[in-house]
Amino acid sequence: MLQFNIDEIEKRTLSGLKDFQRATVERVDYLFRHNQNRVLVADEVGMGKTLIARGAIVKTARLRIEEKDDLFKVIYICSNQNIANQNIRKLDVTGKNAIGSVSDTRLSMQHLKITEQENDPQIKEGFIQLIPLTPETSFRMTTGGGSVQERALMYAILRRMPDFKGHVTSLEKFMIMDAVKAWDGWAKWNFENRVAECEKMTKGVYPQNVIEKILNYQEYESIRDMLLNHLHERRYNKQLTYSNYYVMNKLRVMFARISVSMLEPDLVIMDEFQRFKFLLSSDDSELGILAHSFLSGHDTRVLLLSATPYKLYSTLEEIDENQLDEHYAEFFQVMNFLFDDEVKDIKFKEVWKNYSHALSELKAGDSAIIRMKELAENAMYQGVSRTERISVMDSGDYTDDSSVKHHLQIDENDINSYIQMSRLLSKTDSNHSLPVDYAKSCPYLMSFMKKYKIKEQIEKYYIKHPDEFGSEREQCLLWLNRNKINKYDELPKTNARLEALKEKAFTGGAEKYLWIPPSLPYYEMQGAYKNSKGFSKILVFSAWEMVPRMIGALVSYEAERLTVGKLVHQIKNQDKKNTGYFADGSRRYPVARLRFNVSNGEVRGMSLFALLYPSKTLSDMYLPIESLNNHESLEVIEKSVRLKLKEKLAIIEEKYGDSGNNKEDARWYYLAPMLMDGVIYAKHWIEDIVWEMNTDEEDTTSEVRSSSKDKRNKGFIAHIDKLRSYLDAPEEIHLGRKPEDLLETLVNMVLGSPAICIYRSNGRSTARATSLAKVFVNNFNLPESTAIIDLAYGRCRDDNSHWQNVLKYCKDGCFQAMIDEYIHMLKETAGFQSDGNQYQIVHDMMMDSLKIHTATYIADTYPDFKKRINGADRKSDGCRIRSSYAVGFTKDAGDNSKVVMRKENIRNAFNSPMRPFVLATTSIGQEGLDFHNYCRVIMHWNLPSNPIDVGRILRTFKIKKNVEVTDNGKIII
């Protein structure tokens, strides 16, 4: 029956777990095997509950094999698509599930996904079918028109039904709603093609099986008549009997219930389920019926994951107000769901009632309470497993909170900004007073209080009374000054919290870091990274939506001011072209220098191949782990590499050198490594990258800026053609005198070339190494990066030599250790795939995470606000501040694919070693998302009202520091 080895998969999966995680997996398996079909894993935050779920999937898969199941269906439920994207690959223990996007997470769409997966040979071979769902959009369908994907799929099914064949045009117009662009651009045809493909694969069984379920649906006739009448009313512009949303909701619920009937899950995993406890509802509502039918299959096992499955305490005030001990009621609601058996439930409540009474009557020396406590715990642990950090760590002292001893330094501007805002507000007829915490939390309040009622009321008032609006001088601490920003001037310090954050974010010259220093560098770091030990990304939690935007804008501006601004203030007047902050993006100073330029038909950037060519010979000259185990210093490493290079260069010079040509020949830089590898290897590399080049969406190495890939790649192709001409006739290569710095440059290539380092790290694939190296080169072409290189090493003698300073930067920042560490962490995320597949998955993940995603924040200014209230320009909204060093992660409106993708890009980038280094978020960042790969510093901008929300980063430090594994003192990463 099975085409996979469950023994091998189980061994591989459990070997990746810590001992306490394996113990929890074994406990879950024991309970499942002993008729406890619902289990809660309530491990403390950051203990790896997702990894435990991965182990539970394998154990339950074995159980289903023993029970003669032919396909094991696992439903993974989490609160949003970002968490689904984060965790679904970790749960794919076989590597057989097609995980590209998890956008189809709505319950009403699962009939299509079920059919696709059930007919996918790869999934059938892997036995385990993995389906993600998001309950807020799957089960709660009381309002809204659903997503455009959801409607496109419903349309593809309904248009095939005889009842609607005469109304296809009206039906389509209804389904489009306000998503015309997405519908015509991709949604309609994407889902039509997917349905048609399933129709072909199943020989018509699908979608006919869905149509039959619709026809047999209890409310179908009333829904059909309602929909047809609604289409008629819309077509002839009649008064609508029901709203569009009401009719759409009826359709969504119908398709959701049909999907539920087809799911028949074997295992349901509910991650951070306390965020959707409505699924535990047993009432007779539409939602309760839907959830009950979903979770109550005959053989369905349910695994709940939550560190805080119920409210931990109720205050006396809350009990008095609600006339209910709410946390106690929630506790019993969860336990009632877990046991799902009247006899068990009565017995459990009796034990806990006795324990409660014993506690209330406790007397000194009464040892019987211990026995009562043990009985209560044992009763609970028949369905619950809990591990706390303190029980599995060597010491409880794992959090450094020493910063609380240092008070913030408040100056007069902090006070004056509050006074200015209060005065501005007092002049209006607003009933609102300014919350003190607003002023404490955000500088330049009027610039960042977007969509806040206080600012909206101020604007409404002054639109009516524009003459009463004061001068900019009176409000100078409330508005960002565009002119100061454009000149890269330092902004007035008006907020103590922001200044404390900047001090932490830029410690040790961190504005010059392009990546987080590795936790285990292979040698002592130099240059900009000399004092970088212990530097960490920073996660900021705030109660206010304006704070993440403000931090993203102002911390990023400060990073740019300390680099680009510093360089601007150093240059001579005649060079100050496009040096303002608001200069056009493509011409912003300093311009990109790592480009394959062509001038007068001559290629000018051949030496850039030193950054992009993955030389196997140079790669083999340095073995990082061996060097680390031998405790070799950078000086010793360089000396060893130098000796090897001299030997190789002597051979190349003898074979390809021209003793009669005493002119320095720059071709040595890029041709020497290729000639060391051999012409055949180099030519194969060329063919690989020409093929890969067509998939490169963003490339700053070309001087031509165009939407056409062919035009963007024109300069690169010219350089490839030149290189190919050399390699096609190697006997015609006559190299002149070697450059004086050739040996040191090649040493830097061995230790720091992005392509060579990546080649060593991720499967020794030339194509993968070069395509990813190109992403890093694109990052080095950003104005901020160019400025950092210039500040670190000085401006090169000419722009064509800038690449050599980039090599120095990579060597000084231990690029090799950085990329090794990053790949190591991504391999864990990628799950237990075969090595070849894992290398490609890791590569794809890095390509997605490291590509440049530009973002800007709009900050209102006094002149723009004045234009709006005077009616001169109602759309004038302020200046755009770039975000790179810091970024905000907030609740964007909607759940469309663009919003989900933006959040996914932010999360992936923050979990990479590259920028952003500061992530500011509201409570959305606490919803089970991981931000800990490179972050072990957390700042609570406002003290959370719930103590559970404090210290969410605790998972970070120990995991990050224990990446390396030792055996008899040797590193065996």
Buried (B, 14 or more C-beta within 10 A) or exposed (E): EEEBEBEEBBEBBBEBBBEBBBBBBBBBBEBBEEEBBBBBBBBBBBBBBBBBBBBBBBBBBBBBBEEEBEBBBBBBBBBBBBBBBBBBBBBBBBBBBEBEBBBBBBBBBBBBBBBBBBBBEEBBEBBBBBBBBBBBBBBBBEEBBBBBBBBBBBBBBBBBBEBBEEBEEBBBBBBBBEBEEBBEEBBBEBBBEBBEBBBEBBEEEBBEBBBEBBEEBEEBEEBBEBBBBBBEBBEEEEEEEBEBBBBBBBBBBBBBBBBBEBBBBBBBBBBBBBBBBBBBBBEEEBBBBBBBEBBEBEEBBBBBBBBBBBBEEBEEEBBEEEEEBBBBEBBBBBBBBBBBBEEBBEBBBEBBEEBEEBEEEEEEEEEEBEEBEEBBEEBBEBBBBBBEBEEBEEEEEEEEEEEEEEEEEEEEBBEBBBEBBBBBBEBBEBEEEBEEEBBBBBBBBBBBBBEBEBBEBBBEBBBEEEEEBEEBEEBBBBBBBBEBBBBBBEBBBBBBBBBBBBEBBBBBBBBBBBBBBBBBBBBEBBBBBEEBEEBBBBBBBBBBBBBBBBBBBBBBBBBBBBBBBBBBEEBEEEEEEBBBBBBEEEEBBBBBBBBBBBEEEEBBBBBBBBBBBBBBBBBEBBEBBEBBBEEBEBEEBBEBBBEBBEEBBEEBBEEBBBEEEEEEBBBBBBBBBBBBBBBEBBBEBBEBBBEBBEEBEEBBBBBBEEEEBEEBBBBBBBBBEBBBEBBEEBEEBEBBBBBEEBBBBBBBBBBBBBBBBBBBBBBBBBBBBBBBBBBBBBBBBBBBBBBBBBBBBEBBEEBBBBBBBBBBBBBBBBBBBBBBBBBBBBBBBBBBBEEEEBBBBBBBBBBBBBBBBEBBBBBBBBBBBBBBBBEEEEEBBBBBBBBBBBBBBBBEEEBBBEBBBBBBBBBBBBBBBBBBBBBBBBBBBBBBBBBBBBBBBBBBBBEBEEEBBEBBBBBBBBBBEEBBEEEEEEBEB
